[in-house]
Amino acid sequence: MATLEIRELSVGYGPVRALRDVSVDVPPGAITAVLGGNGAGKTTLLRAVSRTLGFHRGTGTGTIRFDGRSLDGLGPAQVVAAGVIQVPEGRQVFARMTVADNLRAGALGARGGRKETAAGLDRVHELFPVLAERAHQRAGLLSGGEQQMLAMGRALMAGPRLLLLDEPSLGLAPLMAARIAETIQEINATGTSVMLVEQNAAIALRLASTAYVLDVGEVALEGPADELAASDEVRRRYLGVVDETAAEDATQAVAGPSRSLSRWSA
Ligand code: ATP
């Protein structure tokens, strides 16, 4: 049985159609990626799962089941209590609070008691030693990458069974993005399923076993991540791999037929 099953999900914000008939599976223990450009509907998909569409005046139809149980009728806090935790886009940490208090806040609303909170904190510090070193600093003073670590650490404090990550590599330098990617792998290796929403297809396809490509609110492509990474369309549109023939055609069109590259080089 799939851990998360989204079926025929359609979402609108008033007159704006953001998602249409989207079906996505996140199998137990897997990393599933959802790719797509700006406005494709990636964040909306996560909001539907975390039951936070209402905060954004969004409404939807379709079904979402987590471990066989429908999420219909549940509020955001009940979804968190069920173990589905979202790390929102843009590293939303509590800037004036210390790193330690941010992490403590993550444990609020989770099922565990003191012992689980202490164990969770140990695990977060193991994954992100910098959060232990900076425990008493204000979160707003951390670098962008460190804030992303804190946002993920805070989510881990809630003991997620399914982690929803919204563009964790956004705006990070390549080295930091690679570190975050490594950590996502480590988190997943300890049994947490991950739904990873990314514009950075190179990172997402490397981490995920299955991927979906959203295009203007619909699933345009889906399949094993390695097959998608090898497909011409994904390489051209999302991995920035230039199709040489198309590039040559475009250059010739600009130069005009009488100024083809071969004539210039002749
Ligand atoms: P990005 O990568 O830019 O964050 P995205 O793939 O996450 O994009 P969404 O944020 O889900 O896309 O947006 C999907 C569509 O819904 C877009 O057309 C967007 O303008 C619209 N939209 C999102 N949130 C709202 C809202 N609160 N009110 C109205 N329209 C919205």
Residues whose N, C-alpha, C, O or C-beta is under 5 A from the ligand:
A	BS01	ATP	Y13 V16 A18 G37 N38 G39 A40 G41 K42 T43 T44 H56
